[in-house]
Amino acid sequence: MPTALEGWRIGLVGLGLMGEPMARRLASAGAALSLWNRSIEKAEALAGEFDRVTAQPSPRHVAEASDVVIVMVADAEAVRDVVFDPIDDSWGVLHGLAEDGVLVDMGTTGLPATRDYAGRLRMTGGNWVDAPVSGGTTAAADGSLTIMVGASDADFARIEPMLRVLGRRITHVGAVGSGQVVKTANQMIVGMTIGAVAEAMALARRAGVEPGILREAIMGGFAQSRILELHGARMATGDFQARAKATIQRKDMRAAVALAEESGIDLPGLMTNASLWEDMVEGGFGDLDHSALILAIDPPEED
């Protein structure tokens, strides 16, 4: 792994909770890495830590120094801003990406925006890949992300070695946009499963069994899941420090609702769960971890 990306010129735009550990993985694998972040101090700190890492003044400069540019920002609007720079029309990735360069969007952007952005980039000679991830910050740090890739066969083959540094399960799920469909389905399952675990724990507590005991008792049975293991533990202990904010989960559930409507399918369970996330954020819990959904379902009693 230390020299897996020797000779690669990679750009990364966005050094948030996921982007920073991903940057460390790429730099440690030997890539020449160009970075931009709205808070330039993060990029400068990494540049001071690794020999072949440089902080750039804009997304355009990142693209000019790279053959492949990863975008890892919060949402579709943020992707639009850093790629196309709709204000000045001069500083986005689009303005520096070489003809036949590859842009890899690894955030949860959604299908309609991905189709739009990919078409706009294609008109300038660039190639769009949507490769959203699952696994959280721990998986980003240890290179065990699950990556769902929407791309042409040629583009997937071109970037697969880079993705292997970042993830353990990499699946080419179809053409551009397909990765966002799969990620939306993934986030739908996550949101609904968190809701199921939260409701079960709330029920147990109201009926006289502590949530931690419930979790311990059913781990190993058919109800076991990664959500029960990790998020269930947070619910039981009340540790709601944000690993993934509830506002982000609400955004993902809204994307699932929109995709269901576009696809012409009625999903009543999704609709019910999506309303819980709306209630949670509107109730003032939006900056907490998404496991804090239990607070919206069964608020703690006031002293």
ABEGO torsion letter per residue (X at the ends): XAAAABGBBBBBBEBBAAAAAAAAAAAAAGBBBBBBBABAAAAAAAAAABAABBBBABAAAAAAABABBBBBBABAAAAAAAAAGAAAGAABAAAABBBGBBBBBABBAEAAAAAAAAAAAAAAGBBBBBBBBBGEAAAAAAGABBBBBBBBAAAAAAAAAAAAAABABBBBAEBBGAAAAAAAAAAAAAAAAAAAAAAAAAAAAAAGBBAAAAAAAABGBAABBAAAAAAAAAAAAGBABBABBAAAAAAAAAAAAAAAAAAGBBBAAAAAAAAAAAAAAAAGAAABBAAAAAAAABBBBBX
